[in-house]
Amino acid sequence: MSTSTLTSHIFSTPRHTTHYVTSGPAEGPLMMFLHGWPQLSLIWRPQMQAFAAQGWYCVAPDMRGYGGSSVPADTHAYTLENIVADMAELHDHLGGMPAIWVGHDWGSVVAGELVAHEPQRSRGVVLISVPYFPTTNALPTLVPLVDRTIYPADEYPDGQWDYYRYYNAHFASAVADLDADKAASLASIYRRGDPASITKVASNAQVTSKGGRFGEAHRAPPTQPDPALWPQTDFAALVRSFEQHGFRAPCAWYLNDDANIEYADRAPNGGRLSLPVLFVNGDYDPMNTIKGNQLGEPMRAACADLTVTSLSGGHWLPVECKAELVEAISTWLHRRNLR
């Protein structure tokens, strides 16, 4: 099979159906790629092609609520415990050999929770953009870590996580705004990082004050996608998937803090990770950068074998820094003898 091709598969159990794509030799060491919001398995195409060419068997699912995978109606179906179970079932289907797990955004959260609860499934984990939190990625964890030099508490009580609070307070309207023009919403979300943004208030910190992500318009402004990020055919597939299902299910991932905290509390060893962990920071990511703030401190305390590297990009590193991300992961795999 050509390593430039992604092959589509469906795996179903009584509780969930997962669509996933693969590349590389099936007998090769397993590398699992978990996407975040609002993405698809296809976001990993550059990394899958590169690692498939190195002999890895690369697998990227559409996560719960996305693409060709199950889209439950109940917002409580989108707990991390459910999503980790999806990944565990898929991993068993693939043979269950310890894998390298690679996650971006919410996929990073899933990868971290999976290796915390079921460390036997992994030889190492790569977390991109969103650091690991042993108490999980939830508002009670995130808000105390806000940089108050940028976000004074009286003006920005939730800091850059105001949009997260808005989902919980105004879910229907938040989804309706994103759904009003799905292609423009996606094009406006996927933009390259700006070095000047790091010391400024992020737009996501002003969603409540504006009455929604897009303010009074309640829809994304007409926006052309950046062709340097998603290839045209992959972006078209992303738009088609959101035209079919909308933003409701992806945004429901934000609604389960209580259940996710309770799940994290059940991880062995207080959620400490002993296996090798690589965190890839986006230096121009105004939401998630761990440089110059406290956001990375829980991860540093919880990971016994942590490597941190940085890329000159914003939040969307898999498409913004395609080759650089491959190089960062490859270097870590070599140094940690994980090939």
N, C-alpha and C positions, 0 to 999 in steps of 0.2 A: 504493500500500500504506500502511496506517495505521502511523505510527511507534510506536504503542503495542503493536504485535504483533511477536512474535519468530517468524520463519519457520524451520522445521527443514529441514536438508539433510544428505545423506550424500555423502562423497567418498572413493573407494577407489583405492588403488594396489596393486600386487602385494605391497608390504611392510606396508601399514597402512590401516585404515579410520578416518576421522574423521567423527564427527557434529558439526555446528556449527549455530548459530542466527545469523540476520541480522536487521538492522533498518535502515531508512533507504533512501535512493535508491542503487541499484546503480552509478549513474554518479558518485556523490559521492566525495570523497576517502576513502581507506580507513583505518579505525581497527580494529586487531586487539586483542582482549581475552583475556588468558591467565590462567586461574584457577589456584589452588594446592590445597593439602591442607586438608581433605577436601571438595572443592567440586564444582561443576558449572558449565557455561556460564551457567546461569540466575542465578548470583550477580551477574552484570553487568547484569541487567535495568534497574535505575534509570539507570545510566550510558549504556547503549545507547539507551534511549528518549530521554534528554536530548540526546545527540549526534546521533541520527537526526533529531530535530526541528530541529537546526541544519544539516542537510544532509549529514552524514557517512554513509558506508556502514559500518555497525558489524557486526563479525563476531566471534563468540565460539565457539571449539571446546570440546568435551569433550576434555580432554587424555588422553593415552595412559593406559589403566587405569581410565578413568572413563566413566560414563554410556553413551552409545551408540557410543563409540569402541572400538577393539580393546583387548582385555585379555589380553596375552600371559601365559603361565604362567611363563616363565623370568624370575626377578628381574633377571637381567642385561640384559633387554630395556628396562629403565627407566633407561638412561643418558641424560645430557643430550644427548649426540651423537645418539642415536636420536630424542629428543623434538624437538630443533631440526630434524632432518631431516623429521619429521612436519609441523612448522610451515612449513618451506620449501616442501614439496610442496603444502600447502594454499595458501600464498601464490602460488605459480606458477599453481595452478588458478584463483585469483581474479584473475589478470592480472599479478601480479608488480610492480605499480607501488609505488614506495617508500611505506611506510605509517607511521602513528603506532602503535607497539606499546605496549600497556598491560598490565602484569603485576602480579599480587598474590601474595605468599607464594612458593611454588615457581614460579608463573607469572612472577614478577619475575626469578627466576634464569634461566628459559628466555629471557625477553626480553633480558636482559643478555648471555647467551651468544650468542644469535642475532645481535644487532647487533655484538658483538665479532668474530664469525667471518664474518658476511656483511653488512657495513655498508651495502651497496648496496640492501638491502631496506627501509631505514628512513630517514625524515626526522627522527625524534626518538623518544625512548623514555621512558615513564613507569613508574617502579618504585615499587610501593606496599608499605610495611611492611618488606620485606626489601631491604637495600641491595645494591649491586653489589660483588662481589669479583673482581678480575682473576684470582685464583688459585682461584676458584669457591667456592660455598657448600658447604663440607665441614668435617669436624671439625678437620683440621690447620690450616685457615684460621681457624675460629671460636674454638677454645679459647684460643689466645694473646691474643685480644681480650676475654676475660671480665673483667668488673669485679670485681677481687678484694677491694674493700671490701665488696661484698655477698656474694661467694662465695669465702671463704678456700680456698686450694688444697688444704689438708689435709682439709677437710671436703667440698668440692665440686670435685673435680679437673676436671670438665667444665662447671662452672657451670650455666647454664640449659640447656645442650645435653646434659645427662644423659639425657634421653629419647631423643635421637638415638643416643647410645652404646648405650642399652638395645635399640633396634631391631636394631643390629648384633650384640649379644651374645645376645639372647633373642627373635628375630624371631617365631617361631611362637607363643609365649605372648603377646607384645605384640599380635599380630593377633587371637588368640583372645579376649583380654579386650575388645577393641573390638567384635568380632563377636558377643559374648554377648548384647548388646541394642543393636542398631545404632541404633535411633531414639533411645534414651536416650544413647548415646555421642555422637551428633551434637548432640543438644540440650544436652548438658553442655559440648561443645566451643565452641559458638557462644554466648558470653556477652559482654556489654558490658564495656569497660575500666573499671578502678577506679583513680582517681588515687593512692590509697594504696598500690597494688601496686608502684609503681616502685622504692621503696627496700627492698622486701622480697624474700625468696627466693621465686622462682617455683615453683609446684607441679611444673613440668616438670624442675626440678633435683633432685627427690626420688623419681623413678620407681624407680631402682635400689634405694634404701634401703627403699622400700615394697614391693618385689617386683612392681611393675607400676603402670601409671597409676592403677588403681583399688584398689590395695592388696590385702588378703587376700580381698576380695569377688570380685576378678577379673571384674567387670562394672560398668558404669556404674550409679550410683544412679538410681532413677526420677526423671526430669527432664522438665519441660514446656518446649517450645521458647519462645524469646522472640519474640512476634509482632511486636515493633518491628524485628526484624532481617529475617528471611526472611518474605515473605508466605506464608500458610498453604499455598496450592497449590504454591508453589515448594519449600517445605520438605518437603511430602509427596512431590514428585518426587525430591528429594534422597534421602530415606529409601528410596524404591522402588529407586533405582539402587544404593544400598548393600545393600539386601536381596537384590538380584540378584547382585552381584559381590563384596560384602564389602570389607574394608579391606586385603586382602593386596596388591593391585596398587598402590593409592595409597601404602602404607607402603614398598613396594619402592623407591620413589624415593630413600629414605635409605640404600640398601645399596650404592651404586656410587661411593663417594668416589674410589677409586684411578683408575677409568676417567674420572671427571669431571675430576679434577685433570690427568690426561694430556691430555684434550681441551682444557681451558682453556690448557694450556701451548702448544698449537698455534695459538692465536689470534694474528693479526698484531699487531705493535707492543706485544707484551707484554700484550695485552688492554686497552690504553688505548682510551677512547671519545672520538672527536672531535665527534660529533654532539650536538645538544642533549639533555640528560638532566634529567628532573624526578624528584626523590625525594620521596615523600609519607610523612612520619613519623607514626606513631601515638604521641602523647605518653604514653598510658597503656598502652603495649604492653610488658609486662615482659620479653618475649623479645627484641624487635628494636629498641626505641627507640635512636636514635643520640645522644640528648641526654645529656650528662654522662658519656659513656664513649668508648671508642676504636672502637666498632663501625663508625662511618662513615668512619674515616680512610682505609682502602684505596680507598673510592669517591671521596673527595675528591681523592686523589692521582692516580686513574686517569681522571677525567672532566675534559675540557678546558672543557666548557660545562655546568656543573652548577648547577641551581636546587634548593634544599631548602626545602620548606614543611612545616608541621606541622598536624595536626588533633587536636582534643580527643576522641580515641577510643582504643580498644585495638587489637587486632590485626586485627579483621574490618572494616576501613574501608569496603569496598564496600557492606556492608549496615548498618554502624553509623553511618556519616557519609555517607549517600547523596548528598544535595544538596551538601554541603560538598566532597566529592571532585570532583563535576562542576565546581564553581566553581574549585577549585584547578587542575584540568587546563585549563579554559577560559582562565583568566587567563594561565597559562604559554603556551598555544598563541598567544594574542593577542600577548603580549610578545615571543615569539620568532619572530613572523611565520610560523607553521606552518599557518595555515589555508589 
